[in-house]
Amino acid sequence: MLTHLSINNYAIIEAINLDFNKGFTVITGETGAGKSILLGALSLILGNRVDTSILNNKEKKCVVEGTFHIDQKLLESFFMENDLDFEKETIIRREISVSGKSRAFVNDTPVTLGVLKELTSQLIDIHSQHQTLKLQDNHFQLNVIDSFAQINKLTTDYYQDFHKYIEKKRKLNKLLSHEANAKSDVDYLQFQINELEELALKPGEKSELENQLEVLNNIELIKSTLDKAVFQLNESDQNITSILRELTHSFSGISNYGESYEQLYERLNSILIELEDISNEIGNSSLDYDTETAQYLNDRLSAIYNLEQKHKVTDADQLITLLEEFNNRLEAINLTEQGVEELELELTQEKKKIFLLAEEISKKRIAVFAELEKTIVGNLTELGMPAASFIIKHQLLDDVGENGIDDVQFLFSANKGIAEKELEKTASGGELSRLMLAIKSILAKNAQIPTIVFDEIDTGVSGDIADKMASIMKTMSEYTQVMAITHLPQVAAKGETHFKIFKETTSNKTLTYVKTLSSEGRMEEIAKMLSGKELSSAAKENAKILLENS
């Protein structure tokens, strides 16, 4: 329920603060006084888009703030999902800066317009004259039926499950598209994998093979060098090993005559041991050119070089990495196929679930058709349309949709002997307004919208019909907070709280103001609505009677 509205610097409103009560509130004022401006300001905190043209003072920001008393059970989950602090007295604020930048807040926490709209759509419903077009909307018609059947919780569950199903279906389509593209790569990948696996390359193998081939290709030079070393180390008359052995033996004889001689002996002895070891290793070397080995090395390296060139890599070890990448891609394709199968199974199961839920919803909808038709016709009779008829045309859909498996259409006739037709083909503007009021009264009783605002829904009616419309709105206010912007005295008289909007013009500007009328003020205002600015005693008496009978 809206408990307070503060408007600052909006159009010709400088500053207005209004406190609202439960029940039925009426708002009156002369044409052009600013009733639509008040509604426009309220629409700001409902998430409507604006521009800087609404600024009264172009050097100050516009601020509209509404305080709502909120039922915790209905909306606490919304606050949790959007990371907002829940307060029973929730303050919603919208600010429009001088530059035109808009900001929205819920309990001082910044929110997007999307979040703002989603929240306020559950708090307040504004019925403007053009909203009668919604009567022709299939989604709105089903919402009326669901509210009357009191299955909103069931339809909310269905809506959530259906959209989870649609999201998974999108995911499946994406996977199927990816799978179709990937499958064309399978043969290519498998061929590359087979070729690389057949090569069976080991890390560092290319360098090792190149070294082996280098040795074979230079075998004569290596053998010549080794033979010469063996000769000079061991076989020549003045071979190095014999000379060093003799020298070491000489130093062993003087090693006891000083530490420095002992160290020289030890160093010479170490060199001798190392030289003898080198000599033995060279002497034991056996090198022969192996034609088969050379051919194998050449063939192996040629295979490696070819694959390096094919895959445009500069290091043979990159071929090993490439093989791993190809295997990963092939595995991903196989996993995609597995994922598609699993998702298809999930979708089949989920579709069965939502279809069963849709069938349950459909049965509950169909069960209330007759009662809803009777109720709407009864309301229309009260509104001066005793010959009106209203039926719900229904057919089952072949597949589930966002609203289930039901396709409904409201058919209406205002006159006897005229067949019921689609609303756009048979109802006038005034008839649609009365039909909408008849339906809104049902929504007020069965839905959970805390506040309904009617913007001149009584346009085009007068006299007894206006009085009956006012009575219906007042009855609605027993279930929800109702506000009506009206030009009709019959409606104004039924209000429990009465605001008057008026303009005042000074030498340099015109401003809109709102005041709460006292009992005496109400009588005068209603008398003016009956007779014009000149208040006659008869008008006052009629106003008094209207108020007493309301």
Steps between C-alpha positions, in 0.01 A plus 500: 500500500623849411518703820693810395599676177752783477553691172764768454576703186281302257335695214286774663526334841753673723449288812211275606472259792198270524401246763266223386258288701347160445170474320372720219682824414367742238698770322314785329586828334422712200623397158864601469549532876768233499332164567689337212820665625450338841455166331809562286707566810371180659592308185864603552536275802332225297796504262373710208761677288526879506706791367612833640191677364316398817729715718316799646822673599767410244774555757368247754443127482155345508431258786190282535477277806230255602461310824327162476377274777598154377379153595816311595369159395428616146821682415777398739635247247521775234710715735731206577544407133596859414722551806277775645428578864140410576300757695126486564500874432699498177611828343533514122673808358569623149732790422540683168812717488537830316688313225213254464673209675255279685567306820266271694523381861319247716563565869802709397651216295554588131301277262452470125177607331433131430508413871296812581229405248489140619455610861244776445294283262423295810414808708281723284285474187417819310197476274516773239245544223715325239541196726164365383702373202648243739158335507577363155834356609505122543747514788282751689188291442670189640623703798138599575395134488796391716426768760135397515600133530757601764775298335762777475750294704450207263541716188810667649656156557409402144643824359831441679519133394408588141774761473756259647388254233533765226846595627610135485350472154709800389805331652419178311462687170834666562660162573340346191635783286844460657480123455406534131799727438731284709401175330639630172837520676496145638653326196761772465594480867511121501730495195739748663496305826571171323790656308656649814440187710658289227808719518512434878735790559676523835609826670852601383512216247566721197820647652619156600442361151675796339803444725514129413480577129769764537731239651438250220552763233842590652611150597833510309610827658403372847685169448809679374500732800457213745775288342740793512417555866560135589837512324613819673373396839628143508684373194759758386859485626445815700133434588335737740386239751853355550655845540238604754531172689878547527458861611245402765737227628780760532283731710395216727864483608506862623145523631625451858726806484237764520131564479524674163676195346241270645222711341674500163535123517130458580399726211726316254364168624142617446583611146663163433194311622271718283728464196516119536118495523468713184752277325306185592168654386643606165664160457174319565304712249361296217367699205373361175272663246158325513310556175167373644527723804579801282199425280272464803623831644451677166149357455398578857625858483337548159163395647546745787603785267198437274254520791673811635455666164140377463390635837719811474698441819868565559561254782427127480381501861216729384368201304451318831303802634298509177408133538370574849294793366349286223407232753341762727293638211384153403414424861302828521298396194428164661401674823271733302325198352464357850375837629242520221366156589480587870335838432250345259405251773465782757283702261274204433449450873450873567251537217294217648510681834390840365237338279347330804508834684345674197222238494430558869487878444274452196250292698486763775452776244221320315329425833445872572394616152127483573532671840727772361263565208209526743692737731606732217145508358370578850747791534404629156132488597582716803676740265186555292554228238221251580500354150875441493633150447853373548651162418849352502598323180755228566711252311786274598836554334701217348811596692589676825568872491582775746136507618449124499283309253203737497402752236214718622308789352249726675185541290252776583169644393335807651159440347242224485481311175856592403744209500805525722811608308862591566521817709662711229210419265206565727570727799503879505742699714246552777401133496864395518552730801209341683615151404849582625360626831293182532816297447721719722255450786556125465877547489489721811322231696708208381839644404766634735560850359489729806407821310288572192483846343219583255569791269159627392357152439158668531551704182189484279255399775275703728205487732401162642776314312763730649357431845514126439860522376588691815331235715702225334823691557408556864425129540838424344663719766395246763765266351759743369591868510309676219565848361288663231570813300153616403285781357176350629336615824339157550848342516654778707223470759583134563862577597616458856794733439469790255793686341449810290757600238511864400727752328606844615662756271726779620668771296774271373387137537217252536517221759283201584398430859307221676297527819296259709139615522306519822132401515400858420760522225373177347146628491609817323721312252221255411253787470735668251524172306119501484442862406826668402684778680178681603383312807124492526312388807349219293849377403609508862190307603558241228866467607391453860253228397766326289742497793237377746396215270855388420 
